[in-house]
Amino acid sequence: MKLLVTGGAGFIGSEFVRQAVKKGYNVTVLDKLTYAGDLKRVEEVREKIKFYKVDICNRKHVEEIFSTEKPEIVAHFAAETHVDRSILNPQAFLKTNIEGTHNLLELSKKYNISKFINIITDEVYGEIREGKFTESSPLIPNSPYSVSKAAQDMLGRAYFRTYGLPVITVRPSNNYGPWQYPEKLIPVVIIKALNDEPVPVYGDGSNVREWLYVEDCAEAVLEIVEKGAVGEIYNVGSGIERKNIEVVKAILSLLCKPESLIQFIKDRPGHDYRYSVSTEKIESDIGWQPKTSFEDGLERTVSWYVAHLNWVKTKLRQLKRYWNRVYELR
């Protein structure tokens, strides 16, 4: 089976690529290799995949790849993903997540793709104080990032309804694990704590997220590739909810660092209070369940970052250059 993976050098996409190769898929990876992309993430399977450095917004170049590789399935992970960056620079999110997705949908229609797996996020639902979001819950996004992902979501479903393109929509909860770029909560806390620097926490740290280990997420997407019904939407979650402050304290404990490092800072604009998704559908229809406890996943994640500090330092230098460019453009 010929599988084309966009964003395959990213955090979640690369884990999906590694698992897909091990399952025997013929994998082609497309990635722009922005500051957040890194081929080191797929180094262990590099000789078994085809790789193209390409921006999905460049339709001509992407079509050349479709024409050459003739993929049967598209797994669309490529995206701008960081909420804080979307607040400062929303244009990049609208361009990649909407225009780039539109290009892929058009080409998938033209080249008769058998399945288009559209990877979204639980953030498109907005916040929920009690209960869980189901796949039929309304989309009420609250940040430029989640708005762009909601548009991506709706584009995919429109192409299914209007053109009959075999789209499947996947809405995962917060992922964490090895190889995550050091701008998200868990790696930021790990790196700050290792350097004995203040650990920033938005507001009072009471915001709640549902934490899904990246290996479990990639496994779920592969199960959806193989068993998912065309036109359907699947939430992918763990059922593991933690307040941000609880996550921070757990990391500090694993690193034997004092809680006095915690520094509460001004809350993020429009900060969603809580996300939580129901996974009854994927469990009943596909038979998937997460395998990794939060304690085990967090310990494995912390250990990985401690062992890969050189990679982290390189990424932090790239991140500093990125932010310098953003501020120059403002």
C-alpha positions as a Python dict, from the first residue, in 0.01 Angstrom:
ca = {
    (1, 'M'): (0, 0, 0),
    (2, 'K'): (145, 336, -109),
    (3, 'L'): (110, 594, 163),
    (4, 'L'): (188, 966, 132),
    (5, 'V'): (247, 1141, 465),
    (6, 'T'): (254, 1519, 482),
    (7, 'G'): (441, 1665, 778),
    (8, 'G'): (620, 1332, 816),
    (9, 'A'): (927, 1495, 972),
    (10, 'G'): (717, 1659, 1242),
    (11, 'F'): (649, 1536, 1594),
    (12, 'I'): (336, 1322, 1544),
    (13, 'G'): (385, 1264, 1172),
    (14, 'S'): (730, 1113, 1221),
    (15, 'E'): (601, 867, 1481),
    (16, 'F'): (331, 768, 1233),
    (17, 'V'): (595, 723, 960),
    (18, 'R'): (811, 503, 1181),
    (19, 'Q'): (515, 281, 1270),
    (20, 'A'): (385, 267, 912),
    (21, 'V'): (723, 155, 778),
    (22, 'K'): (743, -118, 1043),
    (23, 'K'): (399, -239, 932),
    (24, 'G'): (519, -271, 573),
    (25, 'Y'): (370, 38, 409),
    (26, 'N'): (544, 199, 113),
    (27, 'V'): (588, 549, 256),
    (28, 'T'): (655, 881, 84),
    (29, 'V'): (711, 1178, 315),
    (30, 'L'): (646, 1544, 230),
    (31, 'D'): (776, 1808, 469),
    (32, 'K'): (875, 2172, 433),
    (33, 'L'): (1135, 2128, 710),
    (34, 'T'): (1048, 2449, 889),
    (35, 'Y'): (1210, 2513, 1226),
    (36, 'A'): (980, 2242, 1371),
    (37, 'G'): (1063, 1972, 1116),
    (38, 'D'): (1363, 1742, 1144),
    (39, 'L'): (1470, 1440, 941),
    (40, 'K'): (1648, 1303, 1246),
    (41, 'R'): (1305, 1196, 1366),
    (42, 'V'): (1283, 943, 1081),
    (43, 'E'): (1652, 857, 1067),
    (44, 'E'): (1592, 498, 1173),
    (45, 'V'): (1369, 437, 867),
    (46, 'R'): (1528, 691, 630),
    (47, 'E'): (1649, 428, 382),
    (48, 'K'): (1301, 276, 362),
    (49, 'I'): (1110, 594, 273),
    (50, 'K'): (1109, 849, -7),
    (51, 'F'): (1142, 1207, 109),
    (52, 'Y'): (1055, 1535, -64),
    (53, 'K'): (1127, 1874, 87),
    (54, 'V'): (821, 2069, -26),
    (55, 'D'): (572, 2327, 94),
    (56, 'I'): (216, 2194, 60),
    (57, 'C'): (114, 2546, -43),
    (58, 'N'): (318, 2496, -361),
    (59, 'R'): (59, 2306, -559),
    (60, 'K'): (275, 2259, -868),
    (61, 'H'): (553, 2085, -677),
    (62, 'V'): (310, 1873, -477),
    (63, 'E'): (133, 1763, -794),
    (64, 'E'): (465, 1649, -939),
    (65, 'I'): (501, 1420, -639),
    (66, 'F'): (146, 1284, -675),
    (67, 'S'): (213, 1217, -1042),
    (68, 'T'): (545, 1045, -975),
    (69, 'E'): (465, 845, -662),
    (70, 'K'): (97, 767, -731),
    (71, 'P'): (-3, 730, -364),
    (72, 'E'): (-315, 537, -267),
    (73, 'I'): (-365, 693, 76),
    (74, 'V'): (-282, 1041, 207),
    (75, 'A'): (-221, 1096, 579),
    (76, 'H'): (-223, 1473, 625),
    (77, 'F'): (-26, 1576, 935),
    (78, 'A'): (143, 1891, 795),
    (79, 'A'): (34, 2200, 988),
    (80, 'E'): (133, 2505, 1184),
    (81, 'T'): (39, 2399, 1536),
    (82, 'H'): (150, 2627, 1818),
    (83, 'V'): (-124, 2843, 1974),
    (84, 'D'): (112, 3112, 2105),
    (85, 'R'): (268, 3158, 1763),
    (86, 'S'): (-76, 3175, 1602),
    (87, 'I'): (-166, 3466, 1828),
    (88, 'L'): (144, 3659, 1719),
    (89, 'N'): (152, 3550, 1353),
    (90, 'P'): (-186, 3409, 1239),
    (91, 'Q'): (-121, 3448, 867),
    (92, 'A'): (118, 3153, 849),
    (93, 'F'): (-146, 2931, 1011),
    (94, 'L'): (-422, 3036, 773),
    (95, 'K'): (-198, 2981, 472),
    (96, 'T'): (-58, 2638, 560),
    (97, 'N'): (-357, 2485, 734),
    (98, 'I'): (-621, 2609, 490),
    (99, 'E'): (-454, 2677, 155),
    (100, 'G'): (-215, 2382, 191),
    (101, 'T'): (-498, 2146, 281),
    (102, 'H'): (-705, 2271, -12),
    (103, 'N'): (-420, 2187, -249),
    (104, 'L'): (-395, 1836, -110),
    (105, 'L'): (-770, 1778, -133),
    (106, 'E'): (-780, 1897, -494),
    (107, 'L'): (-488, 1673, -592),
    (108, 'S'): (-631, 1378, -402),
    (109, 'K'): (-953, 1420, -598),
    (110, 'K'): (-763, 1447, -927),
    (111, 'Y'): (-547, 1140, -860),
    (112, 'N'): (-827, 921, -717),
    (113, 'I'): (-689, 872, -368),
    (114, 'S'): (-863, 582, -190),
    (115, 'K'): (-846, 747, 157),
    (116, 'F'): (-757, 1095, 280),
    (117, 'I'): (-685, 1100, 653),
    (118, 'N'): (-732, 1458, 773),
    (119, 'I'): (-553, 1510, 1106),
    (120, 'I'): (-717, 1790, 1306),
    (121, 'T'): (-715, 1860, 1686),
    (122, 'D'): (-956, 1853, 1977),
    (123, 'E'): (-906, 2231, 2005),
    (124, 'V'): (-1158, 2286, 1724),
    (125, 'Y'): (-1434, 2211, 1977),
    (126, 'G'): (-1335, 2501, 2200),
    (127, 'E'): (-1348, 2455, 2576),
    (128, 'I'): (-1576, 2239, 2786),
    (129, 'R'): (-1623, 2282, 3161),
    (130, 'E'): (-1788, 1945, 3225),
    (131, 'G'): (-1843, 1629, 3024),
    (132, 'K'): (-1676, 1530, 2698),
    (133, 'F'): (-1690, 1635, 2335),
    (134, 'T'): (-1833, 1379, 2094),
    (135, 'E'): (-1775, 1374, 1721),
    (136, 'S'): (-2110, 1551, 1673),
    (137, 'S'): (-2028, 1839, 1910),
    (138, 'P'): (-2025, 2182, 1740),
    (139, 'L'): (-1693, 2337, 1643),
    (140, 'I'): (-1631, 2657, 1842),
    (141, 'P'): (-1258, 2733, 1804),
    (142, 'N'): (-1109, 3016, 2011),
    (143, 'S'): (-758, 3083, 1875),
    (144, 'P'): (-623, 3160, 1528),
    (145, 'Y'): (-463, 2815, 1534),
    (146, 'S'): (-782, 2627, 1619),
    (147, 'V'): (-983, 2838, 1372),
    (148, 'S'): (-742, 2740, 1094),
    (149, 'K'): (-772, 2374, 1194),
    (150, 'A'): (-1151, 2398, 1205),
    (151, 'A'): (-1141, 2535, 851),
    (152, 'Q'): (-916, 2244, 750),
    (153, 'D'): (-1164, 2007, 913),
    (154, 'M'): (-1463, 2155, 732),
    (155, 'L'): (-1282, 2165, 398),
    (156, 'G'): (-1217, 1793, 422),
    (157, 'R'): (-1575, 1713, 510),
    (158, 'A'): (-1699, 1941, 230),
    (159, 'Y'): (-1487, 1751, -22),
    (160, 'F'): (-1638, 1426, 102),
    (161, 'R'): (-1995, 1554, 81),
    (162, 'T'): (-1964, 1756, -240),
    (163, 'Y'): (-1714, 1558, -446),
    (164, 'G'): (-1723, 1214, -287),
    (165, 'L'): (-1357, 1232, -188),
    (166, 'P'): (-1297, 952, 68),
    (167, 'V'): (-1202, 1173, 364),
    (168, 'I'): (-1174, 1051, 722),
    (169, 'T'): (-1140, 1315, 995),
    (170, 'V'): (-927, 1252, 1304),
    (171, 'R'): (-939, 1480, 1611),
    (172, 'P'): (-665, 1386, 1862),
    (173, 'S'): (-617, 1531, 2209),
    (174, 'N'): (-289, 1686, 2334),
    (175, 'N'): (7, 1471, 2231),
    (176, 'Y'): (333, 1443, 2422),
    (177, 'G'): (641, 1225, 2405),
    (178, 'P'): (994, 1204, 2261),
    (179, 'W'): (1093, 1434, 1974),
    (180, 'Q'): (836, 1703, 2055),
    (181, 'Y'): (962, 2048, 1964),
    (182, 'P'): (1072, 2243, 2274),
    (183, 'E'): (802, 2510, 2256),
    (184, 'K'): (515, 2301, 2397),
    (185, 'L'): (440, 2270, 2768),
    (186, 'I'): (606, 1942, 2862),
    (187, 'P'): (940, 1990, 2682),
    (188, 'V'): (955, 2356, 2792),
    (189, 'V'): (917, 2254, 3156),
    (190, 'I'): (1178, 1978, 3122),
    (191, 'I'): (1438, 2207, 2964),
    (192, 'K'): (1375, 2497, 3202),
    (193, 'A'): (1396, 2269, 3503),
    (194, 'L'): (1715, 2102, 3384),
    (195, 'N'): (1873, 2448, 3357),
    (196, 'D'): (1735, 2554, 3697),
    (197, 'E'): (1548, 2837, 3526),
    (198, 'P'): (1202, 2970, 3620),
    (199, 'V'): (929, 2744, 3481),
    (200, 'P'): (650, 2961, 3333),
    (201, 'V'): (290, 2859, 3400),
    (202, 'Y'): (-3, 3051, 3252),
    (203, 'G'): (-252, 3198, 3501),
    (204, 'D'): (-288, 2978, 3807),
    (205, 'G'): (-215, 2655, 3618),
    (206, 'S'): (-570, 2522, 3657),
    (207, 'N'): (-633, 2472, 3284),
    (208, 'V'): (-702, 2107, 3204),
    (209, 'R'): (-578, 1904, 2907),
    (210, 'E'): (-624, 1543, 2801),
    (211, 'W'): (-277, 1393, 2750),
    (212, 'L'): (-218, 1130, 2480),
    (213, 'Y'): (120, 961, 2436),
    (214, 'V'): (241, 1008, 2078),
    (215, 'E'): (294, 636, 2012),
    (216, 'D'): (-68, 569, 2102),
    (217, 'C'): (-189, 849, 1875),
    (218, 'A'): (8, 722, 1574),
    (219, 'E'): (-116, 371, 1635),
    (220, 'A'): (-475, 500, 1641),
    (221, 'V'): (-429, 678, 1309),
    (222, 'L'): (-289, 360, 1152),
    (223, 'E'): (-590, 169, 1280),
    (224, 'I'): (-814, 435, 1124),
    (225, 'V'): (-625, 402, 794),
    (226, 'E'): (-697, 30, 794),
    (227, 'K'): (-1043, 12, 952),
    (228, 'G'): (-1192, 361, 947),
    (229, 'A'): (-1510, 430, 753),
    (230, 'V'): (-1496, 692, 480),
    (231, 'G'): (-1677, 1014, 573),
    (232, 'E'): (-1655, 946, 947),
    (233, 'I'): (-1497, 1152, 1226),
    (234, 'Y'): (-1297, 989, 1506),
    (235, 'N'): (-1187, 1145, 1833),
    (236, 'V'): (-856, 1005, 1960),
    (237, 'G'): (-792, 1055, 2330),
    (238, 'S'): (-657, 890, 2641),
    (239, 'G'): (-914, 977, 2906),
    (240, 'I'): (-618, 1107, 3110),
    (241, 'E'): (-686, 1462, 3226),
    (242, 'R'): (-441, 1674, 3420),
    (243, 'K'): (-427, 2038, 3523),
    (244, 'N'): (-125, 2213, 3378),
    (245, 'I'): (13, 2274, 3726),
    (246, 'E'): (-13, 1901, 3801),
    (247, 'V'): (188, 1822, 3488),
    (248, 'V'): (453, 2076, 3582),
    (249, 'K'): (486, 1941, 3936),
    (250, 'A'): (509, 1582, 3809),
    (251, 'I'): (799, 1676, 3580),
    (252, 'L'): (979, 1863, 3857),
    (253, 'S'): (940, 1559, 4081),
    (254, 'L'): (1087, 1324, 3817),
    (255, 'L'): (1384, 1559, 3777),
    (256, 'C'): (1422, 1606, 4154),
    (257, 'K'): (1379, 1982, 4110),
    (258, 'P'): (1206, 2214, 4360),
    (259, 'E'): (857, 2353, 4298),
    (260, 'S'): (1002, 2694, 4381),
    (261, 'L'): (1109, 2707, 4014),
    (262, 'I'): (743, 2755, 3916),
    (263, 'Q'): (667, 3110, 3802),
    (264, 'F'): (305, 3202, 3734),
    (265, 'I'): (273, 3443, 3442),
    (266, 'K'): (-4, 3642, 3275),
    (267, 'D'): (-256, 3410, 3115),
    (268, 'R'): (-262, 3350, 2742),
    (269, 'P'): (-527, 3554, 2553),
    (270, 'G'): (-839, 3345, 2496),
    (271, 'H'): (-693, 3051, 2689),
    (272, 'D'): (-933, 2753, 2674),
    (273, 'Y'): (-1000, 2613, 3021),
    (274, 'R'): (-1051, 2243, 2950),
    (275, 'Y'): (-1052, 1993, 2664),
    (276, 'S'): (-1191, 1640, 2692),
    (277, 'V'): (-1304, 1405, 2416),
    (278, 'S'): (-1519, 1094, 2416),
    (279, 'T'): (-1348, 794, 2252),
    (280, 'E'): (-1649, 564, 2257),
    (281, 'K'): (-1674, 570, 1878),
    (282, 'I'): (-1318, 467, 1796),
    (283, 'E'): (-1328, 204, 2070),
    (284, 'S'): (-1654, 49, 1947),
    (285, 'D'): (-1610, 88, 1570),
    (286, 'I'): (-1237, 22, 1536),
    (287, 'G'): (-1138, -148, 1860),
    (288, 'W'): (-859, 93, 1949),
    (289, 'Q'): (-767, 192, 2303),
    (290, 'P'): (-462, 380, 2434),
    (291, 'K'): (-194, 170, 2603),
    (292, 'T'): (27, 419, 2786),
    (293, 'S'): (-41, 552, 3133),
    (294, 'F'): (47, 914, 3199),
    (295, 'E'): (303, 819, 3461),
    (296, 'D'): (483, 581, 3227),
    (297, 'G'): (460, 814, 2928),
    (298, 'L'): (587, 1113, 3121),
    (299, 'E'): (879, 918, 3268),
    (300, 'R'): (978, 793, 2922),
    (301, 'T'): (948, 1145, 2783),
    (302, 'V'): (1162, 1305, 3054),
    (303, 'S'): (1426, 1034, 3016),
    (304, 'W'): (1437, 1089, 2641),
    (305, 'Y'): (1496, 1463, 2673),
    (306, 'V'): (1768, 1414, 2932),
    (307, 'A'): (1943, 1177, 2690),
    (308, 'H'): (1901, 1409, 2387),
    (309, 'L'): (2005, 1750, 2516),
    (310, 'N'): (2223, 1822, 2212),
    (311, 'W'): (1920, 1791, 1984),
    (312, 'V'): (1722, 2017, 2215),
    (313, 'K'): (1996, 2283, 2219),
    (314, 'T'): (2003, 2288, 1838),
    (315, 'K'): (1626, 2328, 1824),
    (316, 'L'): (1628, 2607, 2081),
    (317, 'R'): (1878, 2803, 1870),
    (318, 'Q'): (1649, 2760, 1569),
    (319, 'L'): (1350, 2872, 1775),
    (320, 'K'): (1533, 3187, 1886),
    (321, 'R'): (1608, 3276, 1523),
    (322, 'Y'): (1243, 3216, 1433),
    (323, 'W'): (1112, 3448, 1703),
    (324, 'N'): (1364, 3715, 1605),
    (325, 'R'): (1227, 3708, 1249),
    (326, 'V'): (867, 3724, 1374),
    (327, 'Y'): (937, 4033, 1583),
    (328, 'E'): (1122, 4198, 1293),
    (329, 'L'): (814, 4155, 1073),
    (330, 'R'): (571, 4301, 1326),
}
